[in-house]
Amino acid sequence: MATFFVQTAFYIKQYKAISNWLMGPVKSWLNEHNLDLDQFALRPKGLADMISLVASDKISFSAASQQLLPLMVAHPDAVAAELAEKHQLLQEGDADLITPIVTAVIEAFPQKVAEYQKGRKGLLGFFVGEVMKRSKGKAEPKKTNELIRKRLDNTSS
C-alpha cells in the first residue's frame, strides 16, 4: 500500500487525497472482490488522474468512487477524463446551464423561499438537493450553492 501511495504521489501531490482513496474506495473495492493490491488492475497514474478530476470539481467524489473507479479498473489503460465524459459522469459548473434549474426550483417552492428569507438558512441544503435531483447530479455543488444563495438573497418575499 505504501509503495502504491508513493507511486501515485509521483503524479499528484495531494497526499491526503491519495491516502483517503487508498484507505477508502480502493481498499473497499479490493475487499469486495477478494483481491490484494498487487492484483489491482488500476495503476497509480490512473488513480492520480481520478483524484485530479475530483480535486478540480469535474466529477464528484461519489461518482468517481462508485462509478468511475470500477470503469477504470475494467479499462486500466483508459484516460480517466475521457472515460468520465463517455459515461456522462462529469459535473457541470457552467452558470448558464445551472441557472435555469435554480430558477425552476426556487419558483417551485415559494413557501420554502419565504422560510429561508425569514431565517431558516438550513433550507439552502434543500434547494441544492432539488437542483441536484433535477440535474441528475451533474450540477457542480459549489457553483450550485453560490447561485442558489445569490438568487435567494435577491428574491423578495
C-alpha positions in Angstrom: 0.0 0.0 0.0 2.8 2.4 0.9 4.5 1.7 -2.5 1.3 2.4 -4.3 0.9 5.6 -2.4 4.5 6.7 -3.3 4.0 5.8 -6.9 0.7 7.7 -7.1 2.3 10.7 -5.3 4.8 10.9 -8.2 1.8 12.0 -10.4 -0.2 14.2 -8.0 0.9 16.0 -4.8 -2.4 15.7 -2.9 -1.1 13.3 -0.3 -4.2 13.3 1.9 -6.5 12.6 -1.0 -4.3 9.7 -2.1 -4.4 8.3 1.3 -8.1 8.7 1.6 -8.6 7.0 -1.8 -6.3 4.1 -0.9 -7.8 3.5 2.5 -11.4 4.2 1.3 -12.7 3.3 -2.2 -9.6 1.3 -3.3 -9.5 -0.8 -0.2 -13.3 -1.3 -0.3 -13.1 -2.4 -3.9 -10.3 -4.9 -3.2 -12.2 -6.3 -0.2 -15.4 -6.7 -2.3 -13.5 -8.6 -4.9 -11.3 -10.6 -2.6 -8.1 -9.2 -4.2 -4.8 -7.9 -3.0 -3.4 -4.6 -4.1 -0.9 -6.4 -6.4 -3.8 -7.8 -8.3 -5.4 -4.4 -8.7 -5.6 -3.5 -12.4 -5.7 0.2 -11.9 -2.2 1.7 -11.8 -1.0 4.7 -9.8 -1.3 7.1 -12.8 -4.9 6.2 -13.3 -5.7 6.8 -9.6 -3.9 10.1 -9.7 -5.9 11.1 -12.7 -9.2 10.3 -10.9 -8.1 12.2 -7.8 -7.2 15.2 -10.0 -10.7 15.1 -11.6 -12.3 15.2 -8.1 -10.0 17.9 -6.9 -10.8 20.1 -9.9 -14.6 19.6 -9.3 -15.0 18.0 -12.7 -16.5 14.9 -11.1 -18.0 14.3 -7.6 -16.2 12.0 -5.2 -19.3 9.9 -5.1 -19.4 9.4 -8.9 -15.7 8.8 -9.0 -15.6 6.2 -6.3 -18.8 4.4 -7.2 -18.8 4.6 -11.0 -15.5 5.8 -12.4 -13.3 3.6 -10.2 -14.9 0.3 -11.4 -14.7 1.6 -15.0 -11.0 2.5 -14.6 -10.3 -1.0 -13.1 -12.1 -2.6 -16.1 -10.2 -0.3 -18.5 -6.9 0.4 -16.8 -5.3 1.9 -19.9 -8.2 4.4 -20.4 -7.8 8.1 -19.7 -9.9 9.0 -16.6 -11.3 12.2 -18.1 -12.3 10.5 -21.3 -14.0 7.6 -19.5 -15.9 10.0 -17.2 -17.1 12.0 -20.2 -18.1 8.9 -22.2 -20.2 7.7 -19.3 -21.6 11.2 -18.6 -20.1 11.4 -15.1 -18.7 14.9 -15.4 -20.3 17.7 -13.3 -21.5 20.9 -14.9 -20.1 24.2 -13.4 -21.4 26.5 -16.2 -23.7 29.0 -14.6 -25.7 29.4 -17.9 -26.7 25.7 -17.6 -27.3 25.6 -13.9 -29.2 28.9 -13.5 -32.4 27.8 -15.3 -32.6 24.8 -13.0 -32.0 27.0 -9.9 -34.8 29.4 -11.1 -37.2 26.5 -11.7 -36.5 25.1 -8.2 -36.9 28.4 -6.5 -40.2 29.1 -8.4 -41.5 25.7 -7.4 -41.1 26.2 -3.7 -42.3 29.8 -2.8 -43.1 28.8 0.8 -39.6 27.4 1.3 -38.2 30.6 -0.2 -40.2 32.7 2.4 -39.0 30.4 5.2 -35.4 30.8 4.1 -35.7 34.5 4.0 -37.2 34.6 7.5 -34.0 33.0 8.8 -34.2 29.2 8.1 -30.8 29.2 6.3 -30.7 25.4 6.7 -33.1 25.2 3.8 -30.2 26.0 1.5 -29.4 22.3 1.5 -33.0 21.5 0.4 -32.6 23.8 -2.6 -29.2 22.3 -3.5 -30.7 18.8 -3.2 -33.6 19.7 -5.6 -31.2 21.2 -8.1 -29.0 18.1 -7.9 -32.1 15.9 -8.5 -33.2 17.9 -11.5 -29.7 17.9 -13.0 -29.3 14.2 -12.3 -26.3 15.0 -10.1 -24.5 16.9 -12.9 -24.6 20.4 -11.3 -21.3 21.2 -9.6 -22.2 21.7 -5.9 -20.1 24.8 -5.1 -21.4 26.7 -8.1 -25.0 25.5 -7.4 -24.7 26.7 -3.8 -23.4 30.1 -4.9 -26.2 30.5 -7.5 -28.9 29.5 -5.1 -27.7 31.7 -2.3 -27.4 34.7 -4.6 -30.9 34.1 -6.0 -32.5 33.6 -2.6 -30.8 36.6 -1.1 -32.1 38.7 -4.1 -35.6 37.3 -4.2 -38.2 39.4 -2.5 -40.6 37.6 0.0 
